[in-house]
Amino acid sequence: MTESRIGVVVFDRERRPDGVLREVVHSLTSRGLRPGGLLQDGQSGDAKHCGMLFLEDIESGRRIQAFEMRGSGTRGCRLDTSSLAQAGGWLRAAIEGKPDILLVNRFGRQEAAGRGLRTEIATAIAADLPVLIAVGRDLLPEWCAFAGPDFVQLDADPERIEAWCLSCVDPASPAPEDVSC
Protein backbone atom coordinates (compact mmCIF):
# COMPACT_ATOMS: atom_id res chain seq x y z
CA MET A 1 0.00 0.00 0.00
CA THR A 2 1.16 3.55 -0.66
CA GLU A 3 2.74 5.36 2.30
CA SER A 4 0.63 8.49 1.82
CA ARG A 5 -3.11 8.39 1.28
CA ILE A 6 -3.11 11.94 -0.11
CA GLY A 7 -2.46 12.39 -3.83
CA VAL A 8 -1.98 15.94 -5.10
CA VAL A 9 -2.29 16.65 -8.81
CA VAL A 10 -0.20 19.79 -9.23
CA PHE A 11 -1.12 21.87 -12.25
CA ASP A 12 -0.39 25.14 -13.97
CA ARG A 13 -3.25 27.53 -14.77
CA GLU A 14 -3.07 26.88 -18.50
CA ARG A 15 -3.09 23.07 -18.07
CA ARG A 16 -6.00 22.30 -15.78
CA PRO A 17 -6.44 18.61 -14.85
CA ASP A 18 -10.24 18.41 -14.99
CA GLY A 19 -10.46 16.14 -18.04
CA VAL A 20 -7.72 13.87 -16.72
CA LEU A 21 -9.48 13.48 -13.36
CA ARG A 22 -12.74 12.66 -15.13
CA GLU A 23 -10.89 10.02 -17.18
CA VAL A 24 -9.43 8.52 -14.00
CA VAL A 25 -12.89 8.34 -12.38
CA HIS A 26 -14.26 6.48 -15.41
CA SER A 27 -11.32 4.08 -15.39
CA LEU A 28 -11.59 3.37 -11.66
CA THR A 29 -15.33 2.80 -11.99
CA SER A 30 -14.76 0.37 -14.87
CA ARG A 31 -12.40 -1.56 -12.56
CA GLY A 32 -15.22 -1.95 -10.04
CA LEU A 33 -13.97 0.70 -7.62
CA ARG A 34 -16.19 3.33 -6.07
CA PRO A 35 -14.75 6.84 -6.41
CA GLY A 36 -16.66 9.66 -4.75
CA GLY A 37 -16.43 13.37 -4.24
CA LEU A 38 -16.36 16.26 -6.70
CA LEU A 39 -15.20 16.92 -10.24
CA GLN A 40 -15.25 20.23 -12.02
CA ASP A 41 -15.37 21.38 -15.60
CA GLY A 42 -15.99 24.57 -17.40
CA GLN A 43 -15.13 27.04 -20.09
CA SER A 44 -12.80 29.98 -19.78
CA GLY A 45 -14.23 33.45 -19.94
CA ASP A 46 -12.82 36.57 -21.52
CA ALA A 47 -12.64 40.26 -20.67
CA LYS A 48 -16.36 40.71 -21.33
CA HIS A 49 -17.88 37.44 -20.09
CA CYS A 50 -17.41 35.31 -17.01
CA GLY A 51 -16.41 31.72 -17.64
CA MET A 52 -18.65 28.79 -16.83
CA LEU A 53 -17.60 26.49 -13.99
CA PHE A 54 -19.58 23.49 -12.86
CA LEU A 55 -19.06 21.27 -9.84
CA GLU A 56 -20.30 17.71 -10.16
CA ASP A 57 -21.08 15.11 -7.51
CA ILE A 58 -19.38 11.95 -8.80
CA GLU A 59 -21.87 9.53 -7.26
CA SER A 60 -25.13 11.14 -8.37
CA GLY A 61 -24.02 13.20 -11.38
CA ARG A 62 -25.67 16.32 -9.90
CA ARG A 63 -24.08 19.52 -11.21
CA ILE A 64 -24.13 23.09 -10.02
CA GLN A 65 -22.85 26.33 -11.55
CA ALA A 66 -20.03 27.61 -9.32
CA PHE A 67 -19.75 31.19 -10.62
CA GLU A 68 -22.32 33.90 -9.98
CA MET A 69 -24.13 35.06 -13.07
CA ARG A 70 -23.64 38.80 -12.68
CA GLY A 71 -24.96 39.99 -16.02
CA SER A 72 -23.40 41.53 -19.09
CA GLY A 73 -20.85 44.25 -18.66
CA THR A 74 -19.43 42.91 -15.40
CA ARG A 75 -15.74 42.14 -15.28
CA GLY A 76 -14.27 39.02 -13.77
CA CYS A 77 -15.88 35.98 -12.27
CA ARG A 78 -17.03 35.60 -8.70
CA LEU A 79 -17.43 32.28 -6.93
CA ASP A 80 -21.01 31.66 -5.81
CA THR A 81 -20.57 30.79 -2.14
CA SER A 82 -24.04 29.21 -1.89
CA SER A 83 -23.14 26.84 -4.74
CA LEU A 84 -19.87 26.03 -3.01
CA ALA A 85 -21.76 25.32 0.22
CA GLN A 86 -24.10 22.96 -1.63
CA ALA A 87 -21.13 21.17 -3.21
CA GLY A 88 -19.61 20.97 0.29
CA GLY A 89 -22.72 19.07 1.39
CA TRP A 90 -22.23 16.64 -1.48
CA LEU A 91 -18.59 16.21 -0.46
CA ARG A 92 -19.55 15.56 3.20
CA ALA A 93 -22.05 12.92 2.05
CA ALA A 94 -19.35 11.29 -0.06
CA ILE A 95 -16.98 11.23 2.94
CA GLU A 96 -19.67 9.59 5.08
CA GLY A 97 -20.18 6.98 2.33
CA LYS A 98 -16.48 6.01 2.55
CA PRO A 99 -15.64 5.73 -1.16
CA ASP A 100 -12.58 3.81 -2.31
CA ILE A 101 -11.01 7.11 -3.45
CA LEU A 102 -12.30 10.60 -2.60
CA LEU A 103 -11.70 13.26 -5.23
CA VAL A 104 -11.76 16.93 -4.39
CA ASN A 105 -11.92 19.21 -7.41
CA ARG A 106 -9.53 21.82 -5.97
CA PHE A 107 -7.63 23.24 -3.10
CA GLY A 108 -8.11 26.78 -4.38
CA ARG A 109 -7.95 30.35 -3.19
CA GLN A 110 -10.97 29.95 -0.91
CA GLU A 111 -9.37 26.96 0.82
CA ALA A 112 -5.99 28.71 1.03
CA ALA A 113 -7.77 31.55 2.85
CA GLY A 114 -9.38 29.15 5.35
CA ARG A 115 -12.79 28.95 3.66
CA GLY A 116 -14.39 26.92 0.87
CA LEU A 117 -14.08 23.16 1.19
CA ARG A 118 -11.23 23.30 3.69
CA THR A 119 -13.19 21.68 6.54
CA GLU A 120 -14.36 18.84 4.30
CA ILE A 121 -10.82 18.23 3.05
CA ALA A 122 -9.52 18.09 6.62
CA THR A 123 -12.35 15.72 7.60
CA ALA A 124 -11.52 13.36 4.74
CA ILE A 125 -7.82 13.34 5.63
CA ALA A 126 -8.58 12.76 9.32
CA ALA A 127 -10.89 9.86 8.34
CA ASP A 128 -7.87 8.27 6.59
CA LEU A 129 -9.66 8.12 3.25
CA PRO A 130 -7.47 8.10 0.15
CA VAL A 131 -7.85 11.69 -1.07
CA LEU A 132 -7.00 12.85 -4.58
CA ILE A 133 -7.00 16.62 -4.94
CA ALA A 134 -5.97 19.15 -7.57
CA VAL A 135 -3.75 22.01 -6.39
CA GLY A 136 -2.51 24.84 -8.57
CA ARG A 137 1.27 25.19 -8.54
CA ASP A 138 0.90 28.76 -7.24
CA LEU A 139 -1.03 27.48 -4.18
CA LEU A 140 1.32 24.62 -3.34
CA PRO A 141 2.92 26.53 -0.41
CA GLU A 142 -0.54 27.14 1.10
CA TRP A 143 -1.42 23.47 0.57
CA CYS A 144 1.77 22.40 2.36
CA ALA A 145 1.01 24.77 5.25
CA PHE A 146 -2.48 23.24 5.51
CA ALA A 147 -1.80 19.54 4.95
CA GLY A 148 1.87 19.13 5.83
CA PRO A 149 4.50 17.23 3.86
CA ASP A 150 2.84 13.79 3.75
CA PHE A 151 1.45 13.56 0.22
CA VAL A 152 2.31 12.15 -3.16
CA GLN A 153 2.75 14.79 -5.86
CA LEU A 154 1.30 13.62 -9.17
CA ASP A 155 1.48 15.11 -12.64
CA ALA A 156 -1.75 15.30 -14.64
CA ASP A 157 -1.00 11.88 -16.14
CA PRO A 158 -4.03 9.55 -15.98
CA GLU A 159 -1.93 6.38 -15.83
CA ARG A 160 0.20 7.62 -12.94
CA ILE A 161 -2.83 8.95 -11.07
CA GLU A 162 -4.68 5.67 -11.55
CA ALA A 163 -1.61 3.72 -10.36
CA TRP A 164 -1.56 5.83 -7.19
CA CYS A 165 -5.29 5.27 -6.64
CA LEU A 166 -4.90 1.52 -7.10
CA SER A 167 -1.98 1.45 -4.66
CA CYS A 168 -4.28 2.98 -2.04
CA VAL A 169 -6.88 0.23 -2.35
CA ASP A 170 -4.68 -2.76 -3.30
CA PRO A 171 -1.57 -3.41 -1.22
CA ALA A 172 -0.03 -5.42 -4.10
CA SER A 173 0.02 -2.41 -6.44
CA PRO A 174 3.29 -0.45 -6.66
CA ALA A 175 3.04 3.08 -5.28
CA PRO A 176 4.62 6.25 -6.67
CA GLU A 177 7.16 7.90 -4.38
CA ASP A 178 6.08 10.50 -1.82
CA VAL A 179 7.09 14.13 -2.26
CA SER A 180 7.57 16.48 0.65
CA CYS A 181 7.06 20.23 0.90
C-alpha positions as CSV (number, residue, x, y, z in Angstrom):
1,M,0.0,0.0,0.0
2,T,1.2,3.5,-0.7
3,E,2.7,5.4,2.3
4,S,0.6,8.5,1.8
5,R,-3.1,8.4,1.3
6,I,-3.1,11.9,-0.1
7,G,-2.5,12.4,-3.8
8,V,-2.0,15.9,-5.1
9,V,-2.3,16.6,-8.8
10,V,-0.2,19.8,-9.2
11,F,-1.1,21.9,-12.3
12,D,-0.4,25.1,-14.0
13,R,-3.2,27.5,-14.8
14,E,-3.1,26.9,-18.5
15,R,-3.1,23.1,-18.1
16,R,-6.0,22.3,-15.8
17,P,-6.4,18.6,-14.8
18,D,-10.2,18.4,-15.0
19,G,-10.5,16.1,-18.0
20,V,-7.7,13.9,-16.7
21,L,-9.5,13.5,-13.4
22,R,-12.7,12.7,-15.1
23,E,-10.9,10.0,-17.2
24,V,-9.4,8.5,-14.0
25,V,-12.9,8.3,-12.4
26,H,-14.3,6.5,-15.4
27,S,-11.3,4.1,-15.4
28,L,-11.6,3.4,-11.7
29,T,-15.3,2.8,-12.0
30,S,-14.8,0.4,-14.9
31,R,-12.4,-1.6,-12.6
32,G,-15.2,-2.0,-10.0
33,L,-14.0,0.7,-7.6
34,R,-16.2,3.3,-6.1
35,P,-14.7,6.8,-6.4
36,G,-16.7,9.7,-4.8
37,G,-16.4,13.4,-4.2
38,L,-16.4,16.3,-6.7
39,L,-15.2,16.9,-10.2
40,Q,-15.3,20.2,-12.0
41,D,-15.4,21.4,-15.6
42,G,-16.0,24.6,-17.4
43,Q,-15.1,27.0,-20.1
44,S,-12.8,30.0,-19.8
45,G,-14.2,33.4,-19.9
46,D,-12.8,36.6,-21.5
47,A,-12.6,40.3,-20.7
48,K,-16.4,40.7,-21.3
49,H,-17.9,37.4,-20.1
50,C,-17.4,35.3,-17.0
51,G,-16.4,31.7,-17.6
52,M,-18.6,28.8,-16.8
53,L,-17.6,26.5,-14.0
54,F,-19.6,23.5,-12.9
55,L,-19.1,21.3,-9.8
56,E,-20.3,17.7,-10.2
57,D,-21.1,15.1,-7.5
58,I,-19.4,11.9,-8.8
59,E,-21.9,9.5,-7.3
60,S,-25.1,11.1,-8.4
61,G,-24.0,13.2,-11.4
62,R,-25.7,16.3,-9.9
63,R,-24.1,19.5,-11.2
64,I,-24.1,23.1,-10.0
65,Q,-22.8,26.3,-11.5
66,A,-20.0,27.6,-9.3
67,F,-19.7,31.2,-10.6
68,E,-22.3,33.9,-10.0
69,M,-24.1,35.1,-13.1
70,R,-23.6,38.8,-12.7
71,G,-25.0,40.0,-16.0
72,S,-23.4,41.5,-19.1
73,G,-20.8,44.3,-18.7
74,T,-19.4,42.9,-15.4
75,R,-15.7,42.1,-15.3
76,G,-14.3,39.0,-13.8
77,C,-15.9,36.0,-12.3
78,R,-17.0,35.6,-8.7
79,L,-17.4,32.3,-6.9
80,D,-21.0,31.7,-5.8
81,T,-20.6,30.8,-2.1
82,S,-24.0,29.2,-1.9
83,S,-23.1,26.8,-4.7
84,L,-19.9,26.0,-3.0
85,A,-21.8,25.3,0.2
86,Q,-24.1,23.0,-1.6
87,A,-21.1,21.2,-3.2
88,G,-19.6,21.0,0.3
89,G,-22.7,19.1,1.4
90,W,-22.2,16.6,-1.5
91,L,-18.6,16.2,-0.5
92,R,-19.6,15.6,3.2
93,A,-22.0,12.9,2.0
94,A,-19.3,11.3,-0.1
95,I,-17.0,11.2,2.9
96,E,-19.7,9.6,5.1
97,G,-20.2,7.0,2.3
98,K,-16.5,6.0,2.6
99,P,-15.6,5.7,-1.2
100,D,-12.6,3.8,-2.3
101,I,-11.0,7.1,-3.4
102,L,-12.3,10.6,-2.6
103,L,-11.7,13.3,-5.2
104,V,-11.8,16.9,-4.4
105,N,-11.9,19.2,-7.4
106,R,-9.5,21.8,-6.0
107,F,-7.6,23.2,-3.1
108,G,-8.1,26.8,-4.4
109,R,-7.9,30.4,-3.2
110,Q,-11.0,30.0,-0.9
111,E,-9.4,27.0,0.8
112,A,-6.0,28.7,1.0
113,A,-7.8,31.6,2.8
114,G,-9.4,29.2,5.3
115,R,-12.8,28.9,3.7
116,G,-14.4,26.9,0.9
117,L,-14.1,23.2,1.2
118,R,-11.2,23.3,3.7
119,T,-13.2,21.7,6.5
120,E,-14.4,18.8,4.3
121,I,-10.8,18.2,3.0
122,A,-9.5,18.1,6.6
123,T,-12.4,15.7,7.6
124,A,-11.5,13.4,4.7
125,I,-7.8,13.3,5.6
126,A,-8.6,12.8,9.3
127,A,-10.9,9.9,8.3
128,D,-7.9,8.3,6.6
129,L,-9.7,8.1,3.3
130,P,-7.5,8.1,0.2
131,V,-7.9,11.7,-1.1
132,L,-7.0,12.8,-4.6
133,I,-7.0,16.6,-4.9
134,A,-6.0,19.2,-7.6
135,V,-3.8,22.0,-6.4
136,G,-2.5,24.8,-8.6
137,R,1.3,25.2,-8.5
138,D,0.9,28.8,-7.2
139,L,-1.0,27.5,-4.2
140,L,1.3,24.6,-3.3
141,P,2.9,26.5,-0.4
142,E,-0.5,27.1,1.1
143,W,-1.4,23.5,0.6
144,C,1.8,22.4,2.4
145,A,1.0,24.8,5.3
146,F,-2.5,23.2,5.5
147,A,-1.8,19.5,5.0
148,G,1.9,19.1,5.8
149,P,4.5,17.2,3.9
150,D,2.8,13.8,3.7
151,F,1.4,13.6,0.2
152,V,2.3,12.2,-3.2
153,Q,2.8,14.8,-5.9
154,L,1.3,13.6,-9.2
155,D,1.5,15.1,-12.6
156,A,-1.7,15.3,-14.6
157,D,-1.0,11.9,-16.1
158,P,-4.0,9.6,-16.0
159,E,-1.9,6.4,-15.8
160,R,0.2,7.6,-12.9
161,I,-2.8,8.9,-11.1
162,E,-4.7,5.7,-11.6
163,A,-1.6,3.7,-10.4
164,W,-1.6,5.8,-7.2
165,C,-5.3,5.3,-6.6
166,L,-4.9,1.5,-7.1
167,S,-2.0,1.5,-4.7
168,C,-4.3,3.0,-2.0
169,V,-6.9,0.2,-2.4
170,D,-4.7,-2.8,-3.3
171,P,-1.6,-3.4,-1.2
172,A,0.0,-5.4,-4.1
173,S,0.0,-2.4,-6.4
174,P,3.3,-0.4,-6.7
175,A,3.0,3.1,-5.3
176,P,4.6,6.2,-6.7
177,E,7.2,7.9,-4.4
178,D,6.1,10.5,-1.8
179,V,7.1,14.1,-2.3
180,S,7.6,16.5,0.7
181,C,7.1,20.2,0.9
